Amino acid sequence: MISSISGINNNTELNIQTNQSKIEQNEFEEILQQVQGEKDDKKLMEACRNLESVFVNMMFKQMQSTVQKTGLVDGGFGEEVYNDMLLDKYSEEATKGDGLGLAQVMYKQLSKNMIKKVEE
């Protein structure tokens, strides 16, 4: 009985994460379309940095999901909220400055596409 409940909880968590990533992807696409319309390099770089941060956050969450819980300390919902906030902060800090370099690569590619659309 307990395993079926935890299976439901894991599926629900996966659905929530999937829905959250779809929302974040839609937000990025909207920002990208707006930036391409305005042709603003600073906003494009900011959007690329935000997407890099989202990517790193998803990576950290997947890494954390592989760690087995010992059951020694069960903080419940409060612990989950705290861990989510902590991973958000970690991803924010990891992408400051040069970050992983993903934002710069995306910026170069997207700015090339922006220049091509201007020329057409």
C-alpha positions in Angstrom: 0.0 0.0 0.0 2.8 2.4 0.9 4.7 1.7 -2.3 1.6 2.5 -4.4 1.2 5.8 -2.5 4.9 6.7 -3.0 4.5 5.8 -6.7 1.6 8.2 -7.0 3.7 10.9 -5.3 6.6 10.3 -7.7 4.4 10.5 -10.7 2.7 13.6 -9.4 6.1 15.2 -8.8 7.3 14.3 -12.3 4.1 15.8 -13.8 4.6 19.0 -11.8 8.2 19.3 -12.9 7.2 18.6 -16.6 4.5 21.2 -16.4 6.9 23.7 -14.8 9.5 23.2 -17.5 6.8 23.7 -20.2 5.8 27.0 -18.6 9.4 28.1 -18.4 10.0 27.1 -22.0 6.9 29.0 -23.1 8.1 32.1 -21.1 11.5 31.8 -22.8 10.0 31.6 -26.2 7.8 34.7 -25.5 10.8 36.6 -24.3 12.8 35.5 -27.3 10.1 36.7 -29.7 9.9 40.0 -27.9 13.7 40.5 -28.0 13.8 39.6 -31.7 11.2 42.2 -32.4 13.0 44.9 -30.4 16.5 43.7 -31.5 17.8 44.3 -27.9 21.2 42.6 -27.3 21.1 43.1 -23.5 17.6 41.5 -23.2 18.7 38.6 -25.4 21.7 38.0 -23.1 19.5 38.2 -20.0 17.1 35.7 -21.5 20.0 33.3 -22.3 21.3 33.6 -18.8 17.9 32.9 -17.4 17.5 29.8 -19.5 21.0 28.6 -18.4 19.9 29.1 -14.8 16.7 27.0 -15.4 18.8 24.3 -17.1 21.3 24.2 -14.2 18.4 24.1 -11.7 16.8 21.1 -13.5 20.2 19.4 -13.5 20.6 20.0 -9.8 17.1 18.6 -9.1 17.8 15.5 -11.1 21.1 15.0 -9.3 19.4 15.4 -5.9 16.7 12.9 -6.9 19.4 10.2 -7.2 20.5 10.6 -3.5 18.8 8.1 -1.3 16.9 9.4 1.7 18.0 7.8 5.0 14.8 8.5 6.9 16.9 9.9 9.8 15.4 13.3 9.3 12.0 13.7 7.6 11.2 17.4 7.3 8.2 16.7 5.2 6.8 19.5 3.0 8.9 22.2 4.7 12.1 20.3 3.9 11.0 20.0 0.2 10.3 23.7 0.0 13.6 24.6 1.6 15.5 22.2 -0.7 13.8 23.7 -3.8 14.7 27.2 -2.7 18.3 26.1 -1.9 18.7 24.6 -5.4 17.2 27.7 -7.0 19.9 29.8 -5.2 22.6 27.3 -6.1 21.7 27.5 -9.8 21.5 31.3 -9.6 25.0 31.4 -8.1 26.4 28.8 -10.5 25.3 30.9 -13.5 26.6 34.3 -12.3 29.5 35.7 -14.2 30.5 33.4 -17.1 28.5 30.5 -15.7 28.8 27.3 -17.6 29.2 29.1 -20.9 25.8 27.8 -22.2 24.3 31.3 -22.2 27.2 32.7 -24.3 26.8 29.9 -26.9 23.0 30.5 -27.1 23.6 34.2 -27.3 26.0 33.9 -30.2 23.6 31.6 -32.1 20.5 33.6 -31.4 22.2 36.9 -32.2 23.3 35.5 -35.6 19.7 34.5 -36.3 18.5 38.0 -35.2 21.0 39.6 -37.6 19.8 37.4 -40.5 16.2 38.3 -39.9 17.1 42.0 -39.9 18.9 41.6 -43.3 15.9 39.8 -44.9 
